[in-house]
Amino acid sequence: MKILVAIKSLLDSALAAESLPPSLIKSHVGLDPFSEVALEFALRWREQNIATEVIAVNIGTKEQGLRTALALGADQAIQVPLVSRDCAVIAEALAKVSQILQPDLILCGKQSADEGNYQTPLRLAARLGWSQLSAVDQLTWEAPYIKGSGLTAAGQAHYQLRLPAVIGVDLRLATPRFASLPNLLKARRAPILNWDEVAAACATSTLNPGLHLYEQQPMVLQRQTVTLANSAALSSLLFKGC
Amino acid sequence: MTALLILHDHNQAHWPSLLAAMTLSVERFEVLQVGEQAVKWLPEGMNPWWQLAVPPLAATEQMCQAIVVGCQQLGWPIEQLIMGNDLLSRELLPQLAQQWGLPMLTDVNHIDVTGSKMANIAPQCLRFLRPAWAGKIQQHWRTEEGRWALTLQPSYWLTQGESLSLAASPVGVAQRWPVAVLEQERCQRQWQPLCSERPNLTTATTVIGIGRGVDATLLPLVMQLADRLGAAIGGTRAVIDAGLLPAHLQIGQTGLAISPQRYLALGISGADQHLQGIQQAQQIIAVDRDGQTPLMQLADYALVGELAEVLADLLADANPL
């Protein structure tokens, strides 16, 4: 089984930095936590000989996320130098990569920690006409089926489906490992393939965003905190409303 | 050009709010109800609803297919699409948006409708607000073509007091959607319904949230207090991962957004990911042993104290059931 892991580097290029407070930028560098979990899970399946190859792909211009992926054990890293916050464009780029690489399974985060769009895996599945699972917290391989479970509006769902599939992972699926220092150093010089043609094809495609981000503001939660003296005061507030 | 609102059986409590949002944003719209439950009321002056039955094993891919083909048969070129932000819309809406080539925003919490009701400049000049970065950033979006798909935080329209005149009298019978949802053999699903006697987390007026400060020994006390207050119980990711509560009760960025009239936070430090989920709470009361945590700084009422003692005091004061 060939697994393509679509990873997201946080704060890619100038996009995110537009109007974000510096404190936020400092605290978020590198791989998106949801991508970390997707990658971790793919690597576990390779270690269990379920997967033969784990390829990491990033749509963006920063290499850091892919370097981390290589240090953690990805077999190959592909960069599509395309800057967009539109999930339709990202999904289109991933679909083109997938058509070239022909993976059996695409893993990615169900959402990203920064923009939190919840769109890319689903748009990608719809674009490719593949089955999809979203927000998956358990996954096993019982050939020829992938079995998984996840939360849905109707309750906890248990799934069984055949490949190929796109799967959006929940943070509960796996706990990511840390890269060792020698591997981090080795990954610095490992090759990252640059797929400019895919980026060019997406940039010139007829995708029209139609929605435009024109402003970003830090959220200020304005609440005046009243300190309660003791639990009697809390009790009165809860049961008597004052 | 057609605007479509998709409702489903699992978010009935949010229907009035979503209908209000839709009425504000577009001139006319169609309503599609996903699920079998009978419609108890209809807002006045609206088109009859459409109802799409979904077999238990159907995947959202098949629902998407049935909706797309149905709209084709009805001759609806869908330009605006709205659902509430819940677990079904997270799966279904991006697929529909992809099929129809619509740009999409998730978790929109405000629609600026300046001018939208004026005849000539209809939906083009809408502005949308949504949170990003776990609620630390508010993004402002605008549309220039009037084509969009949105998931909405329904709580906003409820808290804003937007109301609809809901017809108390006879309801029209919903029309059956022209295309059925197929069950698909290659992708099987089964459900384990969520059963609870407590109020629903997203619609409860009082919610008790528990964090790392609550352990297994305190949980029974929390449950007693919830019973006394008629409250729903939710938790932070730490609590869910520790197995104290089931996963569907997680509040925050990766779980649910709640909008209760009051939120009682017990032993919660207030990571950004959690705060995103409680922004819409009208009153936040926090109890923790540490008075310096982000949530204690942000709450309307804060009480510094040992949870075991505070809970015991509260239960002693509460009227027995």
Interface residues (C-beta under 8 A of the other chain):
Chain A: L20 P21 L24 H28 D86 C87 A88 A91 K110 Q111 A113 D114 E115 G116 N117 Y118 Q119 T120 L122 R123 A125 A126 R127 S131 Q132 S134 A135 D137 L151 T152 A153 A154 G155 Q156 A157 H158 Y159 Q160 L161 R162 D170 L171 R172 N208 P209 G210 L211 H212 L213 Y214 E215 Q216 Q217 P218 M219 L221 R223 Q224 T225 V226 T227 L228 N230 S231 A232 A233 L234 S235 L237 L238 F239
Chain B: H8 H10 N11 A59 T60 E61 C64 D86 L87 L88 R90 E91 P94 Q95 A97 Q98 Q99 G101 L102 P103 M104 L105 T106 D107 F128 P131 A132 W133 A134 G135 K136 I137 Q138 Q139 H140 W141 R142 T143 E144 E145 R147 W148 R186 C187 Q188 R189 Q190 W191 Q192 P193 L194 L229 R237 D241 A247 H248 Q253 T254 L264 L275 Q279 I284 I285 V287 G291 M296 Q297 L298 A299 D300 Y301 A302 L303 V304 G305 E309 V310 D313 L314 D317 A318 N319
